[in-house]
Amino acid sequence: MRALLIASLATALAACGQVAPLRPLPGKSFPVKPLMASATPSVGYLLALPPMAKPGRTDELLTRSQPRRADRFDLPPADGDAAPAEVEPAAPAPSTTGPGKVEESR
């Protein structure tokens, strides 16, 4: 029981840290200014993710509901008639085999 109390106090103490701006270690300095840059990059700039690390969504082509544009390639059939009507499938043929039925010779 005592070990559990000590472990929970140590965890609580470790979790309670001070949030402060980042500074370089003693004796160290920030990175030097890049050769072609106009200023030395700040800490926030160095810690920011580049756009390649978290790209935006590009698979959403329509952002709002819109009527479709006319398609100049949506032409009637070549013979000028209307498109054929859908044909309903024929009823399945009755089974000639099964319990109590004998297949007839052909």
C-alpha positions in Angstrom: 0.0 0.0 0.0 2.8 2.4 0.9 4.6 1.6 -2.4 1.5 2.4 -4.3 1.1 5.8 -2.5 4.7 6.7 -3.2 4.4 5.7 -6.9 1.2 7.8 -7.3 2.9 10.8 -5.6 5.9 10.5 -7.9 3.7 10.3 -11.0 1.7 13.3 -9.9 4.9 15.3 -9.2 6.4 14.3 -12.6 3.2 15.3 -14.5 3.1 18.7 -12.9 5.7 20.6 -15.0 6.1 24.2 -15.8 5.3 25.4 -19.3 7.8 28.0 -20.4 9.2 29.2 -23.7 12.0 27.1 -25.1 15.5 28.3 -24.6 18.8 26.8 -25.8 20.9 24.8 -23.3 23.5 26.8 -21.3 26.6 27.2 -23.6 24.6 26.5 -26.7 22.9 28.9 -29.1 20.0 28.9 -31.5 20.7 27.6 -35.0 22.6 30.1 -37.2 20.7 32.1 -39.9 20.5 30.2 -43.1 22.6 31.6 -45.9 19.8 33.0 -48.1 17.3 33.8 -45.3 16.5 37.3 -44.3 16.3 36.5 -40.5 17.2 33.8 -38.1 14.2 31.4 -37.7 12.3 31.6 -34.4 11.5 28.6 -32.2 7.9 28.6 -33.3 8.9 28.5 -37.0 11.3 25.7 -36.4 8.7 23.6 -34.5 5.9 24.2 -37.0 5.0 21.3 -39.3 5.6 21.9 -43.0 2.6 21.5 -45.3 3.9 18.2 -46.6 3.7 16.7 -43.0 0.0 17.3 -42.8 -1.5 18.0 -46.3 -5.0 19.3 -46.8 -7.7 17.1 -48.3 -7.8 17.1 -52.0 -10.3 14.3 -52.6 -13.4 16.5 -52.0 -14.2 17.7 -55.5 -17.6 19.2 -54.8 -17.8 21.5 -51.8 -21.5 22.3 -52.2 -24.3 20.7 -54.1 -24.5 22.0 -57.7 -26.5 20.9 -60.8 -24.4 19.0 -63.3 -23.2 20.9 -66.3 -24.4 19.8 -69.8 -22.2 17.1 -71.3 -21.6 17.7 -75.0 -20.6 14.0 -75.4 -24.0 12.7 -74.1 -25.4 12.0 -77.5 -28.4 9.9 -78.6 -27.7 6.6 -80.4 -26.4 6.7 -84.0 -29.7 5.5 -85.6 -31.6 8.4 -84.1 -34.0 6.3 -82.1 -34.4 6.5 -78.4 -32.3 4.3 -76.2 -33.6 0.7 -75.9 -35.9 0.1 -73.0 -34.6 -2.2 -70.3 -35.7 -5.8 -70.9 -37.0 -7.6 -67.9 -35.3 -10.9 -67.3 -37.3 -14.0 -68.2 -38.8 -16.1 -65.4 -36.5 -19.0 -64.4 -37.3 -22.3 -66.0 -38.9 -24.9 -63.7 -36.5 -27.5 -62.3 -36.7 -30.9 -63.9 -34.7 -32.6 -61.2 -35.2 -33.0 -57.6 -36.9 -35.3 -55.1 -39.5 -37.4 -56.8 -38.6 -36.1 -60.3 -36.7 -38.0 -62.9 -34.7 -36.3 -65.6 -36.1 -37.0 -69.0 -33.8 -38.3 -71.7 -33.2 -36.0 -74.6 
